[in-house]
Amino acid sequence: MAAWAEIPAPLAAFNGAVPPAPAWFGAALAHAPERSFTDVGGTQIETLTWGERGKPGLLLMHGNGANADWWSFIAPFFAADYRVVAFSWSGMGRSDHRDTYGFELFVDELIAVAETAGAFDAGKPLMVGHSFGGFLMMATVQRAGARFKGAVIADTPFSEPDDPHRHRPPQRSGSAHRPNPTLAAALARFRLAPPQGCENPYIADYIARHSLRETPEGWVWRFDPMIFGRLSVDDTFDLLSNPSCPVALVWGDKSFLMPPHRVERILARLPAGSPGIAIPDAEHHVMIDQPLAFVAALRGLFAGWPH
């Protein structure tokens, strides 16, 4: 994996302008979500929904430091058949920040949003959790998996303690975000984490613009900078054990976080016959690297799974 400084900023060359995008992307964004907030114990959780209430539920969970709009160009492809729900974990997106964070609180948020937004109205919903969202999704399966039809892990690096290439989240200072004087300056600094290239700058631009907010001092990222020092992703491999709903694994076949030995270990820990699908020519951020292939993989999976 290249160092952060070696990865070109995908938006720097555009000087604040919106990169050209293919027609499918504009059509997907034109199918805009309903935007609301869900109260979870006094914490307001940003909630986006597509599709009619009463359809089968589909919950989409983003990774650490991201937000619900990472799904805004993916979710519309499922809105004809599902009540699609995406949300921002506390401390991320437009959701409230907390003094403390933990897996149990995040599971509370997932279940409360699902109930309030209508994901359970037609019975057991499906879930897709990308990266850090996959850890929290499987923590939900451990607590309440019987309430869900199936859970799809999307490039989440579950690793055993003896894994020599065990991934650990980047260390952050926990200090406040440094303001950027202009939106263009902020966009020019945007990079994906963990570091990787980006061949679809129009997606990076959309995500970056929905990850920033303007303050009197300048433009800053929305996520809580303190969250990184208050969370641990250690010892999560047991979350894969004895799931009480079917589980599938999807990963980018060029993902630094999902080398073959890790994929093999994850699938070996899951129940026999759990599906595994590699997204060709995708790194960790599968919905950015290969969005339409990711959609096709999920559509194909949901057509025949779970039985």
N, C-alpha and C positions, 0 to 999 in steps of 0.2 A: 504494500500500500504506500502510495506517495505521501510525503509530508504535506501538511496543510499549506505551507508557503509555496510548494511546488505546483499546486493545483490552480490553474487560471480561474479567475472570477468570471463566471459565464455571462454576466451582464455588464461588465465594465465597458466593453466596446460600444454599447448602445447609448451611453451618456444619458440615461434616464428615459429614453424612448422605449416604447413597447415593441418587442421583436415581432416580426411577421409570424403568423401561425397558420396551420392548415385549417381547412373548412370544418373538419370534424370537431376541432377544439372549440371553435366559436359556437358551433351548434350545441355542443355539450354545455357550455357555460350559459347559453341562452335559456336552457332549462334550469332556471335558478331555484335554489332551495327556499323553503320557508325558514326564516331565521328567528330564533327565540332563545330564551334562557330557562334552564331548569334549576329550581332551588333544591339544593342537597344540603340539608342541615345548615342553612343560612349562607352557603356558598353558591354563587350563581355560575352555572355551567353552560357555556355556549353550545347551542344545539341547532343542527341543520337537518332538515327532513325533505325527502322527495317521495313522490308516489302517494297513493291514497291510503288513509287509515282503513284497516280491515283486510289489507293484503298481507301475505306472509312477511315477517320482519327480517331485515338484513341490517346488522350493526357493523359499522366501520370504525376501527380504532387506529389513530395515528401514533407515530413514534415520539420519542423524547425531544422536546423543544419545538415540535411541529404544531399543527393545529388542524381543525376540522376541514379547512379549505384545501388540504392536500387531497381530499376526496371529491372536490367539487366538479372535476372533469372526468371522474370515474363513476360516481353514483348515478348520474342520469341514464347510463346504459342499463341500469337495473330497475329504474323507476316504473316501467310498465308492468312489472311482475311482482314488485316488492314494495313494502313500506320501508324505505331506506333511511337510516338514521346515522349521522356522523356527529361527533361532539369533540370539544376540546377539553382535555383533562385540566383540572385546576392547576393554576400556575402557567398555563399555556393558552395561546390564542387570546380570545376576549373573555375567557373565564377568569373568575376572581383568583387572586393569589392567596396562599395559606401561610400561616406561621410554621407549620410542620406538614410534611407529606409522608405518605406510606401506602403500601399495597392495599391494606384494608380500606382506607379512605377512597382509593381509586376504584376498587370493586364496588363500593357503595355508590359512587358516581355512575358507573356503568349500568348497574341495575336500576337505579332511580331514573336515569335518562331513558332507558329502554321502556320502563313502565309508563312514564309520562308521555313519551312521544308515540306510543302505540305499537311498539315492536312486538309486544306479546298479544295483540288483539286477535290475531288469527292462529294462535297457538305458539309453538316453540320457534323462536327465530334462529337464523344463522348468524355467525359472527366472523369477521375477518380482522385480524390484528397484525399491523405491520411493525417490525422492529421492536422497540420498547413496548408498544401496544400489545404485542404478542405475549409478553410476560404477564401483563395485567389481565389479558383475556384468559390465559391459562390459570391464573390465580382465581378468576371468576369461575372457571370450570371446576376447580377444586372445591369451591364453596357451594356453587349452585348449578353445576353442570346439567343436572337432570331437567332444568328449565329450558335448555337450549337444544336445537336440532343438530347443530354441528359447529365446529370451530376451526377456522383456517388460519394457521400460522404462516405469516408472510415475511420471510427472511429475518427471523428472530434468532439470534445466536445462542441458543441454549447450549451450555457447555459444562462438562463434568469437571470437578476440582482438579483432576489429573491431566486435563487437556493442556498440552504445552503451548498451544496457541490461543488460550482462553482470552476472549475479548473483555476488556474493561472499558467503561465509559471514559471519555476524556476528562482530565482534571481541570476544573475551572476555578477561578479565584474566588468566586462568590461575590465579587464587587459589582456595583451598579453598571448598567450598560453605558458605554461611551456614546454620547449623542453624535449624530452626523448632521452637519449644517444644512444639508439639502436631501430631498428624497433621492436624487440622482446619486449622490455620494453614498447613501446607505445601500442602494441597489448595487452599486459597483463593488461593495464589500461582501456581497452575499456569496456564500459557498455552501456546498452540501457537507454534512457531517454524518459518518466518517468521510474523510476526504475522498472525492472521486470526481471524474469529469462529468460534463453534462452536454449531451448533443441535442437537447431540446430546450433551448434558452427561453422559448415562449412559455414553457411550463415553469421554469425557474422564476421567470419574471412574475407570473401570476402568484406563485407561492410567496415570493419575497414581498410583494406589495401587500399581501394579506397577513404578513408577519410583522409589519411595522406600524408604529403609531407616532403621531406628531405631538411633541411637547414644546413648551416655551423655550427649552434649551436646544431642540433639534429633533431629529428622527431617531427613534430607538426601537429595538426589537421588543415584541410584546411578551415573550416568555419571561418568567421570573428567574433572574440570574442566580438566585440562591438555591433553586431546586436541585441543581447538580450536586451540591454538597450535602443534600439531605435525603438522597435516595441511594439505594444499593441494589445492584442486579446480581449479587453473588448468591450462590447456592439456590439457583432457580431450577436446576435440572429435575428435581423431584416434582416440580409442577406438572411434568409430563406423565407421571406415574398414575396408572389406573384412572384415566379420565372417565367421568360419568356421562359423556356425550361423545359422538364420533369426532375425530380430529384428523385434519389433512395438513400437509406441509407444501408450501409453494416457496421457491427461492430463485434468485437470480443466478444463472449459471456462471457468471463472472464475479459474483459477490465475494469480496474479501472476507466477509464475516461467515460465509457458508462454504468452506472448503469441503471436499468429498468426505473426509473422515467425520466431520461434524454432522453432515447430512445423514450419513450412515448411522451414527450413534443416536441421533434424534429419532429416525424412523425405527430403529431397533427398540427404543424405549416405548414408543407408541404401540397401541394394540396391533396385532398382526393384520395386514391388509389395509392399513391406513394409507390413503393415496399420497404420492409424492410427485410434484410437478416442477420441473425446472423451466424458467422463463429464458429463452435463448437471448444471448447478447444483452443481458441485463446485469447491472451491478446491484448494490444493496437497495437502492431506491427504485424498486421495480415499476411503480406507477409513474415515475418520471422517465426512466430509461426506455421502457417498452410498454406504454400505457394500453395500447390496443391489444397487444399480445396478453397482457395481464387480464384485461377484461375478457378476452376469449377463453383464457384458462379457467377463470372463475365461472363463466357461463357453462363451459363444458363440464366442469366439476359438479356444479349444482344440478345439471340435467340428469345425472345418474347417481348422485351421492348426496347425503347418506341414503342407504337402501331403506 
